[in-house]
Amino acid sequence: MTEHEVPQYEVVVIGAGIGGICAGVKLQEIGIDDFLIVDRVGGLGGTWYTHSYPDAGCDIPSTTYQFSFARKPDWDRLFAKRDQILEYLEQVAADHDLPRRMRFGVNVVREEWDDAHHLWRLHLESGEPLTARFVISAVGAYINPKTSPNIPGLDTFQGVRMYPADWNHDYDFAGKRVAVIGVGASTMQIAPKLAAQAARLDIYQRTPQVYLPKPDFELRPWMQRFLALPGGSALVNGAAQALIDTALRVAIYTPHPMWKSGARLVDLAGKRAYRGWVRYKVQDKGIRDQLRPGFGIVCIRGGAGGDYLPTLNRANVELITSGIAEITPHGIRDAHGVDREIDALVLATGYQVFSDPESYPPGTVLGRNGFDLGHFYNTEELKAYYSTSVAGIPNRFLMIGPYSWTGTAFHYFVENAMRHIATVIAETRRRGHTTVEVRPEAQERFHREMLRSGRNLAYYLETRCEGSNSYFINSQGKSPYIRPWSLLKTYRKATRFDRDDYRYTSPVPLQTEVSHKAGVPV
């Protein structure tokens, strides 16, 4: 008698951050309650669980930083802080009965498709078994912090070392000599707080960033009352989306020769405007010169800098741009041979993002006939149908995949992705099948559409942003980051696609089903 193994869960979602919460909500909307959300850390919230450094918060308006199905009118500030964002996510999860479906401290080290039984075998670090009919990868856009930058001598340092994603709250910075390596979004928020406590703060900059104005303020009661009105929050969010949509339409539909000429003018105007902004905020001309990028200010994801630029005016703060030769047991030696002793080192050296091939290690996701997602992405261009589905990988979906950036906030990305994923899973179940896989020709057609529609964006990012170390450009020199569609088109196409772009199958009818519910991690 042939046995057919029944998976422990219909769906396993990997990641309990914004994407995982969205997945749980949308799965219930299509009638799936048999799902598990796992996360390698100790609680829900993703980035907002792990990143608890001083002054951590949102660098886009919190009125847009929320789910469309869970509007929050009573944010404390225009740019919400980490604790309130985490509280919001916990509340959304509780409102949709998700915590009982979550397991933490569960690290998935390998995912392997079992074609005989039409299920995924998830290999956990603990060694416990976990199987699912469908898998949704909701590990986020900034997947892993770069905790081991290629800096000679890093492991010899004898002082305190920490990261934005692993902050040491027991350490007292008062009167200490502190170095921060990296000048991105985390440093914008960390540096002002450290400068106010430390005896000396050294900031090591490799590539100049763009620090935009941050008009932060407490939301007045009348503002919160307006946002609480029916459609009030949606109206404010829609205005922000309209601005992004307009910019995307200009980038997509401008004739290419006109775009190339216009890009040079935009860069020139942007650089001049930014120079004026830096001149207004930073007193020392030498420091101002070090802050001016040689590339267009659109090349990198500029952040709301807040108090960062004024922090560089402090007598106890030094911006060092000469490069790092090595880290010594007691400090840092720069490329000019200058030694600076420090007590604490903060490594804010960036992240592996969803558009980096390195974010998909070979051997970790194995599909049909041994198809290796990591090998595929590390040897060819990153591609996925509607940014979610990869040919050769049945029943598995990416919530953030190639060309996923589709709006003002991360919530908008994952909602669009999950609307597509939920539609595909529901269609598979409606047809009475157990396996769904995107057809290779459909995947290639979508990829060609991304290249065609994104011609202008690719020209700008891949040819005019040299030396920017931009998240928009990966190690292959490609830019599979921004979806080159209008936001309206992205929203509509998430569910309005040819269902037969997917192949639906079932195993040969079997006489017996064997359930393996034992061994579920708790």
C-alpha positions as CSV (number, residue, x, y, z in Angstrom):
1,M,0.0,0.0,0.0
2,T,1.4,3.4,-1.0
3,E,1.5,6.1,1.7
4,H,1.0,9.8,1.1
5,E,2.5,12.0,3.7
6,V,0.3,14.9,4.9
7,P,2.3,18.0,5.8
8,Q,2.2,19.3,9.3
9,Y,0.9,22.7,8.1
10,E,-0.8,23.9,4.9
11,V,1.4,27.0,5.0
12,V,4.6,27.9,6.8
13,V,5.6,31.6,6.8
14,I,9.3,32.3,7.5
15,G,9.5,35.6,9.2
16,A,7.3,37.3,11.8
17,G,7.9,40.9,10.8
18,I,5.7,43.1,8.7
19,G,5.6,40.6,5.9
20,G,4.8,37.6,8.1
21,I,2.0,39.5,9.9
22,C,0.5,40.5,6.5
23,A,0.8,36.9,5.3
24,G,-1.1,35.6,8.3
25,V,-3.9,38.1,7.8
26,K,-4.3,37.4,4.1
27,L,-4.2,33.6,4.5
28,Q,-7.1,33.8,6.9
29,E,-9.0,36.0,4.3
30,I,-8.8,33.1,1.8
31,G,-10.0,30.6,4.4
32,I,-6.6,29.1,5.5
33,D,-6.2,28.7,9.3
34,D,-3.7,25.9,9.2
35,F,-0.5,27.9,9.1
36,L,2.5,28.6,11.2
37,I,4.7,31.7,11.3
38,V,8.3,31.1,12.4
39,D,11.1,33.5,13.2
40,R,14.7,33.0,14.2
41,V,14.5,35.8,16.9
42,G,12.6,35.9,20.1
43,G,9.5,37.9,19.2
44,L,7.4,39.4,16.4
45,G,8.2,42.6,14.6
46,G,11.2,41.8,12.4
47,T,13.4,44.9,12.2
48,W,11.5,46.6,14.9
49,Y,12.1,43.7,17.3
50,T,15.8,43.5,16.7
51,H,16.7,47.2,16.2
52,S,16.4,48.9,19.6
53,Y,19.4,51.3,19.4
54,P,19.1,54.8,20.7
55,D,16.4,56.9,18.9
56,A,15.5,54.1,16.5
57,G,12.5,55.0,14.5
58,C,10.9,55.4,11.1
59,D,12.5,57.7,8.5
60,I,9.3,58.1,6.5
61,P,6.1,59.6,7.8
62,S,4.3,57.1,10.1
63,T,1.0,58.1,8.4
64,T,2.1,56.0,5.5
65,Y,4.0,53.4,7.6
66,Q,1.0,51.1,8.2
67,F,-1.2,48.4,6.7
68,S,-4.2,49.5,4.6
69,F,-6.3,47.1,6.6
70,A,-5.1,48.4,10.0
71,R,-5.0,52.2,9.9
72,K,-3.6,53.9,13.0
73,P,-4.8,57.5,13.5
74,D,-3.1,58.1,16.9
75,W,0.6,58.0,16.1
76,D,2.5,60.2,18.6
77,R,4.7,61.8,16.0
78,L,5.0,62.3,12.3
79,F,8.0,60.0,12.3
80,A,7.2,57.3,14.9
81,K,9.7,55.8,17.2
82,R,10.6,52.1,17.4
83,D,8.6,51.3,20.5
84,Q,5.3,52.6,19.1
85,I,5.9,50.9,15.8
86,L,6.5,47.6,17.5
87,E,3.4,48.1,19.7
88,Y,1.4,48.7,16.5
89,L,2.6,45.5,15.0
90,E,1.9,43.5,18.1
91,Q,-1.6,45.0,18.2
92,V,-2.3,44.1,14.6
93,A,-1.1,40.5,15.2
94,A,-3.3,40.2,18.3
95,D,-6.3,41.6,16.5
96,H,-6.0,38.9,13.9
97,D,-5.2,36.0,16.3
98,L,-1.7,35.5,15.0
99,P,0.4,35.1,18.2
100,R,-0.9,31.5,18.9
101,R,0.2,30.6,15.3
102,M,3.8,32.0,15.8
103,R,6.9,30.1,17.0
104,F,10.1,32.0,17.8
105,G,13.7,30.9,18.1
106,V,13.1,28.7,15.0
107,N,15.9,29.0,12.5
108,V,15.3,27.5,9.1
109,V,18.6,26.5,7.6
110,R,17.5,24.6,4.5
111,E,14.2,24.2,2.5
112,E,13.8,21.1,0.4
113,W,11.0,20.2,-2.0
114,D,9.6,16.7,-1.7
115,D,8.1,16.0,-5.2
116,A,6.8,12.6,-4.2
117,H,4.5,14.0,-1.5
118,H,4.1,17.6,-2.8
119,L,5.4,19.3,0.3
120,W,8.3,21.3,1.6
121,R,10.7,19.8,4.2
122,L,12.1,22.6,6.3
123,H,15.3,21.7,8.1
124,L,15.7,23.5,11.3
125,E,18.8,24.4,13.3
126,S,17.3,22.4,16.2
127,G,17.0,19.3,14.1
128,E,13.2,19.1,14.6
129,P,11.1,18.2,11.6
130,L,8.7,20.7,9.9
131,T,6.8,20.2,6.7
132,A,4.3,22.4,4.8
133,R,2.4,22.3,1.6
134,F,3.3,25.9,0.8
135,V,6.1,28.1,2.1
136,I,6.1,31.9,2.1
137,S,9.5,33.6,2.6
138,A,8.8,36.8,4.6
139,V,12.3,37.5,5.7
140,G,12.2,41.2,4.7
141,A,14.0,43.5,2.5
142,Y,17.1,44.0,4.6
143,I,17.8,40.3,5.2
144,N,21.0,40.1,7.2
145,P,23.2,42.8,8.8
146,K,26.8,42.8,7.5
147,T,28.3,42.0,10.9
148,S,31.7,41.0,9.6
149,P,32.9,43.7,7.2
150,N,36.2,43.0,5.5
151,I,38.3,45.2,7.8
152,P,41.7,43.8,8.8
153,G,42.1,43.3,12.6
154,L,38.4,43.5,13.4
155,D,38.6,40.4,15.6
156,T,41.6,41.7,17.6
157,F,39.6,44.6,19.0
158,Q,39.5,44.3,22.8
159,G,36.8,46.9,23.6
160,V,33.1,46.7,23.4
161,R,31.6,46.0,19.9
162,M,28.0,46.2,18.9
163,Y,25.6,46.5,16.0
164,P,22.4,48.4,15.3
165,A,20.6,45.0,15.1
166,D,22.2,43.8,18.4
167,W,22.5,46.8,20.7
168,N,24.1,46.5,24.2
169,H,21.8,48.4,26.4
170,D,23.9,47.7,29.5
171,Y,26.9,49.6,28.2
172,D,27.2,53.2,29.5
173,F,28.6,55.5,26.8
174,A,29.1,58.4,29.1
175,G,32.6,59.8,28.9
176,K,33.7,57.0,26.5
177,R,35.6,57.2,23.2
178,V,33.3,55.7,20.6
179,A,33.7,55.0,16.9
180,V,30.9,54.4,14.4
181,I,31.7,52.8,11.1
182,G,29.1,53.6,8.4
183,V,27.0,56.6,7.7
184,G,23.6,55.2,6.6
185,A,20.1,55.3,8.1
186,S,21.1,53.8,11.4
187,T,24.0,56.2,12.0
188,M,21.7,59.1,11.2
189,Q,19.7,58.2,14.3
190,I,22.5,56.8,16.5
191,A,25.2,59.4,16.2
192,P,23.3,62.4,17.7
193,K,22.5,60.4,20.8
194,L,26.0,59.0,21.2
195,A,27.6,62.4,20.6
196,A,25.6,63.8,23.5
197,Q,27.0,61.2,25.9
198,A,30.5,60.2,24.7
199,A,33.7,62.1,25.4
200,R,34.6,61.6,21.7
201,L,32.7,60.2,18.7
202,D,34.6,59.3,15.5
203,I,32.4,58.6,12.5
204,Y,34.0,56.7,9.6
205,Q,32.5,57.5,6.2
206,R,33.4,55.5,3.1
207,T,30.7,57.0,0.7
208,P,28.8,60.2,1.3
209,Q,25.1,59.8,1.9
210,V,22.1,62.1,1.4
211,Y,20.6,63.5,4.6
212,L,17.2,65.0,3.9
213,P,15.2,67.3,6.1
214,K,13.1,65.6,8.7
215,P,10.1,67.8,9.7
216,D,9.3,65.7,12.7
217,F,6.8,66.9,15.3
218,E,4.2,65.6,17.7
219,L,0.8,65.0,16.1
220,R,-1.7,67.4,17.6
221,P,-5.1,66.0,18.8
222,W,-6.9,67.7,15.9
223,M,-4.5,65.9,13.4
224,Q,-5.3,62.6,15.1
225,R,-9.0,63.3,15.0
226,F,-8.7,64.0,11.3
227,L,-6.8,60.7,10.7
228,A,-9.5,58.9,12.6
229,L,-12.2,60.1,10.3
230,P,-13.5,57.5,7.7
231,G,-11.0,57.8,4.9
232,G,-8.8,60.4,6.7
233,S,-5.7,58.2,7.0
234,A,-6.3,56.7,3.6
235,L,-6.4,60.2,2.1
236,V,-3.1,61.3,3.6
237,N,-1.5,58.0,2.6
238,G,-2.9,58.4,-0.9
239,A,-1.4,61.8,-1.3
240,A,2.1,60.4,-0.5
241,Q,1.5,57.5,-2.9
242,A,0.4,59.9,-5.6
243,L,3.8,61.7,-5.3
244,I,5.7,58.4,-5.7
245,D,3.4,57.4,-8.5
246,T,4.0,60.6,-10.4
247,A,7.8,60.2,-10.1
248,L,7.6,56.6,-11.3
249,R,5.5,57.5,-14.3
250,V,8.0,60.2,-15.3
251,A,10.8,57.7,-15.0
252,I,9.0,55.0,-17.0
253,Y,7.3,57.0,-19.7
254,T,9.8,59.7,-20.6
255,P,11.4,59.0,-24.0
256,H,14.8,57.5,-23.4
257,P,16.9,60.3,-25.2
258,M,15.0,62.9,-23.3
259,W,15.5,61.0,-20.1
260,K,19.3,60.8,-20.5
261,S,19.5,64.5,-21.1
262,G,17.1,65.2,-18.2
263,A,19.0,63.0,-15.8
264,R,22.1,65.1,-16.2
265,L,20.1,68.3,-15.5
266,V,18.3,66.7,-12.5
267,D,21.7,65.5,-11.1
268,L,23.1,69.0,-11.5
269,A,20.1,70.7,-9.9
270,G,20.0,68.1,-7.1
271,K,23.7,68.5,-6.2
272,R,23.4,72.2,-6.1
273,A,20.3,72.1,-3.9
274,Y,22.0,69.6,-1.6
275,R,25.1,71.7,-1.3
276,G,23.0,74.5,-0.1
277,W,21.3,72.3,2.4
278,V,24.6,71.1,3.8
279,R,26.0,74.6,3.9
280,Y,23.0,75.7,6.0
281,K,23.5,72.8,8.5
282,V,27.2,72.3,8.7
283,Q,29.6,75.1,9.7
284,D,33.0,73.8,8.7
285,K,33.8,74.0,5.0
286,G,36.1,71.0,5.1
287,I,33.4,68.8,6.6
288,R,30.9,70.1,4.0
289,D,33.2,69.1,1.2
290,Q,33.4,65.6,2.6
291,L,29.6,65.3,2.7
292,R,28.9,66.1,-0.9
293,P,28.4,63.0,-3.1
294,G,30.0,62.9,-6.5
295,F,27.0,61.1,-7.9
296,G,23.3,62.2,-8.3
297,I,21.4,62.4,-5.0
298,V,18.8,60.0,-6.4
299,C,21.4,57.2,-6.6
300,I,21.0,56.3,-3.0
301,R,18.1,56.0,-0.7
302,G,18.3,59.3,1.1
303,G,17.1,59.3,4.6
304,A,15.5,61.9,6.8
305,G,18.7,63.0,8.6
306,G,17.1,64.9,11.4
307,D,19.9,65.9,13.8
308,Y,22.7,64.1,12.1
309,L,24.2,67.1,10.1
310,P,24.2,69.5,13.1
311,T,25.9,66.7,15.2
312,L,28.9,67.1,12.9
313,N,29.4,70.7,14.3
314,R,30.1,69.4,17.8
315,A,33.6,69.7,19.1
316,N,33.7,66.1,20.3
317,V,32.7,64.7,16.9
318,E,35.1,63.9,14.0
319,L,34.1,62.8,10.5
320,I,36.9,60.6,9.1
321,T,36.9,59.9,5.4
322,S,40.5,58.8,4.8
323,G,39.5,55.1,5.0
324,I,40.4,52.4,7.5
325,A,43.7,50.6,7.3
326,E,43.1,48.3,10.2
327,I,41.4,47.9,13.5
328,T,43.9,47.5,16.4
329,P,43.3,46.0,19.8
330,H,42.6,49.4,21.3
331,G,41.4,51.5,18.3
332,I,41.4,52.2,14.6
333,R,44.3,53.1,12.3
334,D,43.2,55.1,9.3
335,A,44.7,55.0,5.8
336,H,46.9,57.9,6.7
337,G,48.4,56.0,9.6
338,V,46.7,58.0,12.3
339,D,45.7,55.9,15.3
340,R,42.7,56.8,17.4
341,E,42.0,54.9,20.6
342,I,38.4,53.9,21.4
343,D,36.5,52.2,24.1
344,A,33.5,51.1,22.0
345,L,33.0,50.3,18.3
346,V,29.6,50.4,16.6
347,L,29.5,48.6,13.2
348,A,26.7,50.2,11.2
349,T,28.0,48.7,7.9
350,G,24.8,47.9,6.1
351,Y,22.8,44.9,5.2
352,Q,22.3,42.2,2.6
353,V,19.2,43.2,0.7
354,F,16.6,41.3,-1.3
355,S,18.2,42.4,-4.6
356,D,21.6,41.0,-3.7
357,P,22.5,37.6,-5.1
358,E,24.5,37.0,-1.9
359,S,21.2,37.1,0.1
360,Y,20.4,33.7,-1.4
361,P,23.1,31.2,-0.4
362,P,23.4,28.1,-2.6
363,G,22.2,25.0,-1.0
364,T,19.5,26.6,1.2
365,V,16.5,26.4,-1.1
366,L,16.2,23.3,-3.2
367,G,13.3,22.9,-5.6
368,R,12.2,20.4,-8.1
369,N,14.9,18.0,-9.4
370,G,17.4,19.7,-7.1
371,F,17.0,23.2,-8.6
372,D,19.0,25.4,-6.4
373,L,17.6,28.9,-6.0
374,G,20.9,30.3,-4.6
375,H,22.9,28.9,-7.4
376,F,20.4,30.3,-9.9
377,Y,20.5,33.8,-8.5
378,N,24.2,33.8,-8.0
379,T,24.9,32.8,-11.6
380,E,22.1,34.5,-13.5
381,E,20.1,37.7,-13.2
382,L,17.6,37.8,-10.3
383,K,14.1,37.2,-11.7
384,A,10.7,36.1,-10.3
385,Y,7.2,36.2,-11.7
386,Y,5.5,39.2,-10.1
387,S,8.5,39.3,-7.8
388,T,7.1,36.3,-5.9
389,S,7.4,33.0,-7.9
390,V,10.4,31.3,-9.4
391,A,10.2,28.5,-12.0
392,G,11.6,25.3,-10.6
393,I,10.5,26.2,-7.0
394,P,6.9,24.9,-6.6
395,N,4.6,26.0,-3.8
396,R,7.1,28.6,-2.5
397,F,6.7,32.4,-2.7
398,L,8.9,35.4,-2.0
399,M,7.1,38.3,-0.3
400,I,10.1,40.5,-1.3
401,G,11.8,39.4,-4.5
402,P,13.4,41.0,-7.6
403,Y,11.6,44.3,-8.5
404,S,9.6,44.4,-5.3
405,W,9.9,48.1,-4.4
406,T,6.4,49.4,-5.2
407,G,5.5,52.3,-3.0
408,T,6.2,54.6,0.0
409,A,6.4,52.0,2.7
410,F,7.3,48.4,3.2
411,H,3.7,47.6,4.1
412,Y,2.6,48.5,0.6
413,F,5.2,46.2,-0.9
414,V,4.1,43.1,1.1
415,E,0.4,43.8,0.7
416,N,0.7,43.8,-3.1
417,A,2.9,40.6,-3.0
418,M,0.6,38.8,-0.6
419,R,-2.5,39.7,-2.7
420,H,-0.8,37.9,-5.6
421,I,0.4,35.0,-3.4
422,A,-3.0,34.5,-1.8
423,T,-4.7,34.5,-5.2
424,V,-2.4,31.8,-6.5
425,I,-2.8,29.6,-3.4
426,A,-6.6,30.0,-3.5
427,E,-6.7,29.2,-7.2
428,T,-4.6,26.0,-6.6
429,R,-7.0,24.9,-3.9
430,R,-10.1,25.8,-6.0
431,R,-8.8,23.6,-8.8
432,G,-8.3,20.7,-6.3
433,H,-4.5,20.5,-6.9
434,T,-1.7,20.4,-4.4
435,T,1.2,21.9,-6.4
436,V,1.5,25.2,-8.3
437,E,4.6,26.4,-10.2
438,V,5.1,29.4,-12.4
439,R,5.8,28.5,-16.0
440,P,9.3,29.4,-17.2
441,E,8.0,31.3,-20.2
442,A,5.7,33.4,-18.0
443,Q,8.7,34.2,-15.7
444,E,10.8,35.2,-18.7
445,R,8.0,37.4,-20.1
446,F,7.6,39.2,-16.8
447,H,11.4,39.7,-16.6
448,R,11.6,41.1,-20.1
449,E,8.8,43.5,-19.2
450,M,10.8,44.7,-16.1
451,L,13.8,45.3,-18.3
452,R,11.8,47.1,-21.0
453,S,9.8,49.3,-18.7
454,G,12.8,49.9,-16.5
455,R,15.1,51.0,-19.2
456,N,15.3,54.6,-18.0
457,L,15.7,53.6,-14.3
458,A,18.4,51.1,-15.3
459,Y,20.3,53.7,-17.3
460,Y,20.3,56.1,-14.4
461,L,21.1,53.6,-11.6
462,E,23.6,51.4,-13.5
463,T,25.5,54.1,-15.4
464,R,25.2,57.4,-13.5
465,C,25.6,56.1,-10.0
466,E,29.1,54.6,-10.2
467,G,30.8,54.7,-6.9
468,S,27.6,55.2,-4.9
469,N,27.5,51.8,-3.2
470,S,23.8,52.1,-3.6
471,Y,21.3,49.5,-2.4
472,F,19.6,50.0,-5.7
473,I,22.6,48.3,-7.5
474,N,23.6,44.7,-6.7
475,S,27.0,43.0,-7.0
476,Q,26.1,42.0,-10.6
477,G,25.8,45.7,-11.6
478,K,22.1,45.3,-12.0
479,S,19.2,47.1,-10.4
480,P,16.3,44.6,-9.7
481,Y,15.1,46.8,-6.9
482,I,12.3,49.1,-8.1
483,R,9.2,47.8,-9.9
484,P,9.1,50.0,-13.1
485,W,5.3,50.2,-13.1
486,S,2.9,52.8,-11.8
487,L,1.5,52.1,-8.4
488,L,-2.0,51.7,-9.8
489,K,-0.8,49.1,-12.3
490,T,1.1,47.2,-9.6
491,Y,-2.0,47.1,-7.5
492,R,-4.3,46.0,-10.3
493,K,-1.9,43.4,-11.8
494,A,-1.3,41.7,-8.4
495,T,-4.6,39.9,-8.9
496,R,-5.4,40.5,-12.6
497,F,-3.0,38.0,-14.2
498,D,-3.5,35.0,-16.4
499,R,-4.0,32.1,-13.9
500,D,-2.6,29.7,-16.5
501,D,0.8,31.4,-16.2
502,Y,1.0,28.8,-13.4
503,R,1.0,25.1,-13.8
504,Y,-1.2,23.2,-11.4
505,T,-0.7,19.5,-10.6
506,S,-1.5,16.8,-8.1
507,P,0.3,13.6,-7.2
508,V,-0.9,10.3,-8.5
509,P,-4.0,9.2,-6.4
510,L,-2.8,7.4,-3.3
511,Q,-4.5,4.8,-1.2
512,T,-3.4,6.0,2.2
513,E,-2.5,9.2,3.8
514,V,-0.1,9.3,6.8
515,S,-0.1,12.4,9.0
516,H,3.1,13.5,10.6
517,K,1.9,16.1,13.1
518,A,4.4,15.0,15.7
519,G,7.5,16.9,16.1
520,V,6.1,20.4,15.6
521,P,8.5,22.9,17.2
522,V,7.0,24.7,20.2
